[in-house]
Amino acid sequence: MNATWLDSLVLPWRRASVLKTAATRPDVRFMALGRSMIRYRLAGEGPRTIAICADPPVVLELYDELLALLAKDFRVVAFEVPAFGFSLPRLGIDFGLG
């Protein structure tokens, strides 16, 4: 039985509530991707970029110190995968890495 639809059933008012309340830091943003809405943080302006995928159940807010340290020398993007933290999957997502 494929039950991935249970994690992707996000009602419109829940999505609106998340977008309104989950921007807990000035650098928290959302990006709409094909089958999900990804919550991410962007810090620093260095010549090289480091991407950090938050390891659930750790949310973006717990990366404050690490981002501050890395932002001195790098551009840092930290994000939450769909269905973890406040990144919202859309109906039909298969949760594959592709």
Backbone as a ProteinNet text record, in pm:
[ID]
protein_1_A
[PRIMARY]
MNATWLDSLVLPWRRASVLKTAATRPDVRFMALGRSMIRYRLAGEGPRTIAICADPPVVLELYDELLALLAKDFRVVAFEVPAFGFSLPRLGIDFGLG
[TERTIARY]
83.4	0	88.6	64.1	138.4	63.1	116.9	48.6	115.8	198.1	265.4	166.3	46.2	-52.7	-91.5	-77.4	-110.1	-20.2	109.3	202.1	187.5	126.6	115.7	-21.7	-107.1	-239.7	-231.6	-202.1	-191.6	-304.3	-396.5	-512.1	-470.9	-540	-500	-485.5	-573.9	-562.3	-441.4	-401.9	-280.1	-157	-155.6	-44.4	-31.1	-141.7	-139.7	-89.6	-129.6	-86.5	63.8	116.3	259.5	338.1	295.5	366.3	368	263.4	252.3	336.4	342.2	404.3	542.6	583.8	709.6	831	814	927.5	976	1043.9	1082.5	1210	1281.9	1405.4	1399.3	1471.7	1467.5	1517.3	1602.9	1657.7	1581.6	1469.7	1388.5	1300.8	1303.5	1225.3	1159.5	1069.7	1004.4	1025.8	1042.3	1057.4	959.8	878.8	784.2	857.1	857	910.8	793.9	816.4	707.6	608.1	655.8	566.1	583.3	644.1	662.1	689.6	677.6	712.9	824.9	946.2	1064.3	1092.2	1114.3	1154.9	1306.3	1369.4	1514.8	1565.8	1694.2	1762.8	1883.9	1911	2024.3	2107	2237.3	2324.7	2459	2524.4	2658.2	2660.1	2775.7	2791.9	2928.4	2982.9	3115	3117.4	3237.8	3252.5	3212.6	3208	3168.2	3041.3	2963	2834.3	2837.1	2781.3	2761.4	2611.2	2563.7	2422.2	2409	2317	2292.9	2147.7	2129.4	1994.7	1971.3	1876.7	1848.4	1812.4	1866.8	1845.8	1728.7	1611.1	1494	1521	1473.3	1376	1437.1	1564.4	1628.4	1572.8	1524.2	1466	1565.9	1536.7	1628.7	1668.9	1583	1612.6	1732.2	1760.3	1870.3	2005.4	2006.8	2130.8	2183.1	2128.3	2168.9	2320.6	2379	2522.9	2608.2	2574.6	2651.1	2645	2525.8	2512.1	2592.2	2589.9	2665.1	2814.9	2863.9	3006.9	3045.8	2967.6	2999.6	2978.4	2884.1	2849.4	2964.1	3061.4	3176.7	3259.6	3260.9	3345	3270.9	3145.4	3070.6	2930.5	2870.4	2726.1	2667.4	2572.5	2519.6	2369.2	2325	2182.9	2149.1	2056	2009.7	1860.5	1817.4	1677.9	1623.5	1491.5	1421	1358.4	1369	1309.7	1157.6	1084.2	937.6	885.8	787.8	719.1	796.4	907.1	980.9	991.2	993.4	996.9	873.3	894.8	782.9	786.5	861.2	857.9	738.2	651	523.4	522.3	489.6	474.9	339.5	331.2	202.7	151.4	21.8	-39.1	24.2	63.2	122.5	274	338.3	483.1	517.5	627.2	662.9	774.5	825.9	930.8	1061.1	1078.7	1205	1307.3	1433.3	1537.7	1540	1488.5	1484.8	1395.6
-117.7	0	125	215.8	340.5	446.8	483.4	579.7	716.7	745.5	875.4	990.5	966.8	1074.3	1129.7	1048.2	1096.8	1214	1205.1	1313.3	1433	1413.6	1524.1	1591	1548.9	1608.8	1731.1	1846.2	1971.8	2062	2091	2171.2	2316.8	2388.1	2525.3	2618.5	2610.5	2700.2	2663.3	2536.8	2495	2552.3	2546.3	2600.6	2750.9	2824.4	2968.3	2998.6	2919.6	2938.8	2917.1	2814.9	2787.5	2902.2	2949	3057.5	3184.3	3204	3324.7	3315.3	3198.7	3186.9	3122.4	3057.5	2981.6	3064.2	3189.4	3277.4	3334.6	3251.9	3286.1	3368.7	3379.4	3457.4	3545.8	3657.8	3745.9	3679	3577.6	3512.3	3386.6	3356.8	3240.1	3277	3191	3214.4	3083.8	3095.4	2979.4	2981.7	2863.8	2851.3	2744.8	2782.6	2687	2603.7	2474.7	2380.8	2300.5	2222.1	2150.4	2083.8	2001.8	1926.1	1956.9	2071.6	2106.3	2255.1	2299	2434.6	2417	2456.3	2434.3	2557.5	2535.5	2643.4	2639.7	2757	2761.3	2889.5	2889.5	3007.9	3033.1	3158.4	3198.2	3296.4	3268	3353.6	3370.2	3481.2	3505	3541.2	3589.6	3629.4	3586.3	3479.8	3434.2	3384.1	3362.4	3319.5	3173.4	3094.1	2953.4	2929.4	2831.7	2803.6	2667.8	2663.5	2538.9	2517.5	2398.1	2362.7	2264.8	2294.4	2209.7	2163.2	2033.7	1976.7	1945.1	2014.3	1992.1	1845.9	1789	1648.7	1636.7	1593.6	1586.3	1501.9	1542.4	1646.3	1783.7	1803.2	1933.4	2032.7	2145.8	2248.2	2361.3	2448.2	2554.6	2647.2	2668.9	2759.5	2712	2583.7	2529.8	2545	2605.5	2627	2770.5	2848.7	2989.4	3005.3	2935.1	2952	2902.8	2788.7	2735.2	2829.8	2879.1	2972.3	3099.5	3151	3272.6	3250.4	3135	3105.6	3087.7	3012.6	2984.7	3106	3191.8	3307.1	3407.5	3398.2	3488.7	3461.8	3336.7	3299	3236.5	3198.2	3126.3	3184.7	3151.6	3169	3036	3038.5	2916.1	2908.7	2794.9	2767.7	2646	2661.9	2549.8	2532	2408.3	2385.1	2261	2255.5	2138.5	2061	1929.9	1847.6	1846.1	1818.4	1816.4	1721.4	1767.5	1694.9	1695.5	1767.6	1784.8	1933.3	1967.7	2109.2	2176.9	2286.6	2358.8	2355.5	2262.6	2244.1	2155.4	2205.4	2137.3	2064.5	1935.6	1863.5	1895.1	1874.3	1887.8	1748.7	1738.2	1610.3	1552.6	1427.1	1359.7	1346.8	1408.9	1395.8	1250	1200.8	1060.8	1046	1156.9	1159.9	1096.8	1082.6	1033.2	1145.8	1110.9	1213	1286.1	1227	1292.3	1413
0	0	0	-89.2	-95.9	-17	97	184.6	183.7	81.2	77.3	68.5	18.6	7.2	144.2	250.8	384.6	425.1	392.5	426.7	334.1	219.4	124.7	126.3	216.4	227	318.5	259.5	333.9	285.8	373.2	336.9	315.3	226.4	192.3	312	411.2	525.7	611.6	613.7	685.5	614.8	483.5	404.5	430.5	429.4	454	594.5	691.7	830	843.2	778.1	783.6	721.1	606.3	539.1	623.6	702.1	784.4	911.8	972.9	1105	1105.6	998.7	999.9	961	928.6	900.3	1033.1	1110	1246.5	1255.6	1146.1	1139.5	1015.5	1014.7	897	768.4	782.2	663.1	620.7	684.7	645.9	527.3	427	305.7	261.3	165.4	105.2	-45	-102.8	-246.9	-296	-392.3	-449.8	-554.6	-533.8	-631.1	-686.3	-786.1	-851.6	-759.5	-668.8	-582.2	-433.9	-403.5	-262.8	-245.7	-122.2	-81.8	19.8	-17.7	65.5	150.8	279.3	368.9	377.6	362.4	364.1	427.1	458.7	509.5	421	395.5	314.1	395.4	408.7	488.4	418	439.3	387.4	240.1	196.6	57.2	4.3	59.3	18.2	-125.3	-178.9	-317.4	-341.5	-235.8	-247	-166.7	-210.4	-146.2	-77.5	41.1	115.1	127.4	91.8	107.5	223.5	313.3	429.8	426	425	434.8	581.9	642.9	785	807.6	912.3	944.3	1041.8	993	1080.1	1203.5	1316.8	1346.2	1373.9	1342.2	1363.6	1261.8	1309.1	1221.5	1199.1	1105.5	1065.6	1179.4	1274.2	1384.4	1467.5	1465.7	1545	1476.2	1358.4	1284.5	1299.1	1388.5	1404.5	1417.8	1511.5	1538.5	1422.3	1366.8	1254.3	1134.2	1102.8	990.4	1014.3	1136.1	1167.4	1148.5	1188.2	1172.5	1025.7	951.9	811.5	722.1	756.7	671.9	659.7	746.7	737.9	612	566.3	453.4	336	356.5	253.9	236.3	125.7	108.9	154.1	244.7	304.1	280.7	230.6	212.4	297.9	390.3	471.8	442.6	421.6	386.5	454.7	462.8	517.4	401.8	406.7	301.7	317.6	209.9	218	325.7	400.1	507.1	638.9	646.4	771	800.3	928.8	964.1	907.8	834.6	775.3	623	565	419.9	388.6	303.2	279.7	145.6	147.6	22.1	-40.8	-169.9	-239.6	-274.1	-290.3	-321.5	-446.8	-439.3	-553.9	-549.2	-450.5	-438.5	-408.4	-466.6	-442.6	-339.1	-287.5	-186.7	-232.7	-363.3	-417.7	-423.9	-432.9	-439	-571.4	-677	-807.7	-804.8
[MASK]
++++++++++++++++++++++++++++++++++++++++++++++++++++++++++++++++++++++++++++++++++++++++++++++++++

